[in-house]
Amino acid sequence: MEDTPLALLLATLDDLPALRELIPLSVRALSREHYSEAQIESALRHIFGPDTGLIEDGTYFVIEGRAALAAAGGWSRRDTLYGGDQARRADERLLDPVTEPARIRAFYVHPDWARRGLGRRIVEACLAGAAAAGFHRVELAATLPGVALYRACGFESHEAFVAPTLDGVGLPVVRMARDLDPLPVPPALRPAPR
């Protein structure tokens, strides 16, 4: 793979075809040590997929590789914890940044780019975006292959549960959360030393 740093970009609706290619590649290759084939295929039908709401909200990022998307992921100010468009609820509400955590959502890495720091770059962008929007905490539902990444990014595990699927197979996930670091005060706004 190339050594040039890849650009982190806000996703647009034009990225949807590439996301539809990335997601099954990522899930099938990176989940097989943690989930059965039945769990993977069920989750691809009922849970995993592009979330156009994240793109429309301007909170979803992509990193483009040479020939395909290398990684994608985002954060949300809405109360949905996980799932693509096929799992979207009509009553999705906005979260209160003062009292509720933002959500980290829909992370996928191309198998050729796995374990090269792209997921961490997107997590850092998400944390900065949520903090800039006034959130003090973030949470997510981590797939089992993603738990190590999120732990390395300061998240703590709070609850293991099975995300339900319409066919009854279900997918084990872990609810994780972390506090957000306060945004640094720009130098011009810092109080003068006494």
Secondary structure, 3 states (H helix, E strand, C coil): CCCCCCCEEECCHHHHHHHHHHHHHHHHHHHCCCCCHHHHHHHHHHCCCCCHHHHHHCCEEEEECCCCEEEEEEEECECCCCCCHHHCCCCCCECCCCCCCEEEEEEEECHHHCCCCHHHHHHHHHHHHHHHCCCCEEEEEEEHHHHHHHHHCCCEEEEEEEECCCCCCCEEEEEEEEECCCCCCCHHHCCCCC
